[in-house]
Amino acid sequence: MIRKKKGKNVAITICLIVLTIGLNRAFAQDKKMDIAGKEVKGIVFTTGKWKEVAAKAKKSGKYIFVDAYTSWCAPCRQLKNVTFKDEKAAGYYNKSFINYTVDMEKGEGVTLADKWNVAAYPTLLFFTPEGKMIMKQVGYVDGEHLVDLGKQAIVRK
C-alpha cells in the first residue's frame, strides 16, 4: 500500500513539473530565450559567417549592426556587460537590426577587419540591408548613445 502511494506521489510530482515547464514556455513566447530556457536580457547577437548575415539582412530589409571586438579589449567587455544589456538599447536593437558580433582577431574576423578598415576596438559598424557600410563608431558608448547611433544609421542610405 505504501509503495503504491509513493508511486502516485512521484507520478503527480513529475506531471506538475512538466506542466510548470510547459506553462513557462507558453507565457514566454515573446521573450528571447537561450538554449537553457532562461530569458536573454540584452541585445541578441548572431554569430557565424558575414555572408549569411548579409543575406538575412537583404531578405528581411533590416539594417545590420556589427560589434567588432577582440578578447583582450576591456572597453569591448564593458560594452557586452553594460551597454548591450541596457533595456532600452536592447529593445531598440533587437527590433530594428540584425545584430552581429565578431572577434576581429579570429577566423573570418581577420579578413573582415582588413576589409572594413578596423584597427581600434571596440568598433561599432552599421550597414544597410544591402551590405553597404554607412557608419563607424570607435570606442565605448553607453546605452543612450548606442540608441542615438542606431537611429542615425537608419536614416542614412
BELGITA-V297432 format. One record per residue. RES is the residue in one small letter. PSI is psi as a letter, one per 30 degrees, with the letter a starting at -180 (NA if undefined). D_LAST is the distance of its C-alpha to the last C-alpha in Angstrom with 1 decimal. Layout:
BEGIN
res & psi & d_last
RES & PSI & D_LAST
RES & PSI & D_LAST
END
This chain:
BEGIN
res & psi & d_last
m & e & 75.8
i & e & 73.9
r & e & 72.0
k & e & 70.9
k & e & 69.7
k & e & 67.6
g & e & 66.1
k & e & 65.1
n & e & 63.6
v & e & 61.5
a & e & 60.3
i & e & 59.4
t & e & 57.6
i & e & 55.5
c & e & 54.7
l & e & 53.6
i & e & 51.3
v & e & 49.7
l & e & 49.3
t & e & 47.7
i & e & 45.2
g & e & 44.4
l & e & 44.0
n & e & 41.7
r & e & 39.4
a & e & 39.5
f & f & 38.5
a & g & 35.8
q & e & 33.7
d & f & 30.7
k & k & 30.9
k & k & 29.5
m & k & 32.6
d & a & 33.5
i & f & 35.9
a & g & 38.8
g & g & 37.9
k & k & 37.0
e & k & 34.1
v & k & 31.1
k & k & 30.1
g & a & 26.8
i & k & 23.5
v & j & 24.1
f & k & 23.0
t & k & 23.0
t & l & 24.8
g & a & 25.5
k & k & 23.8
w & e & 20.1
k & e & 20.4
e & e & 21.4
v & e & 18.7
a & e & 16.0
a & e & 17.9
k & e & 18.3
a & e & 14.6
k & e & 14.0
k & e & 17.1
s & f & 16.3
g & g & 12.6
k & k & 12.4
y & l & 10.2
i & k & 12.6
f & k & 14.4
v & k & 16.8
d & j & 20.0
a & j & 21.3
y & l & 24.9
t & l & 28.5
s & f & 31.7
w & f & 33.4
c & j & 30.8
a & e & 32.1
p & f & 28.8
c & e & 27.2
r & e & 30.1
q & e & 29.8
l & e & 26.1
k & e & 27.5
n & f & 30.6
v & d & 29.3
t & e & 25.6
f & f & 24.7
k & f & 27.7
d & k & 26.7
e & e & 27.0
k & e & 24.2
a & e & 21.7
a & e & 23.0
g & e & 22.8
y & e & 19.2
y & e & 18.0
n & f & 20.4
k & e & 19.0
s & f & 15.2
f & l & 14.7
i & j & 16.5
n & k & 18.2
y & k & 19.5
t & k & 22.2
v & k & 23.7
d & j & 26.5
m & f & 25.6
e & g & 29.2
k & k & 30.1
g & b & 29.6
e & f & 26.2
g & e & 24.9
v & e & 26.7
t & e & 24.8
l & e & 21.4
a & e & 22.3
d & e & 23.0
k & e & 20.0
w & g & 17.6
n & h & 20.0
v & j & 21.1
a & f & 24.4
a & l & 24.8
y & k & 24.9
p & l & 23.6
t & k & 20.0
l & k & 17.2
l & k & 14.1
f & k & 10.8
f & k & 9.2
t & l & 7.0
p & f & 9.8
e & f & 10.1
g & g & 11.0
k & k & 8.8
m & k & 9.4
i & f & 7.1
m & l & 10.1
k & k & 13.9
q & k & 16.7
v & k & 20.3
g & l & 23.3
y & k & 24.5
v & l & 22.9
d & l & 24.5
g & e & 23.4
e & e & 22.4
h & e & 20.2
l & e & 18.6
v & e & 17.7
d & e & 16.3
l & e & 14.1
g & e & 12.9
k & e & 12.2
q & e & 10.2
a & e & 8.1
i & f & 7.5
v & f & 6.6
r & l & 3.8
k & NA & 0.0
END
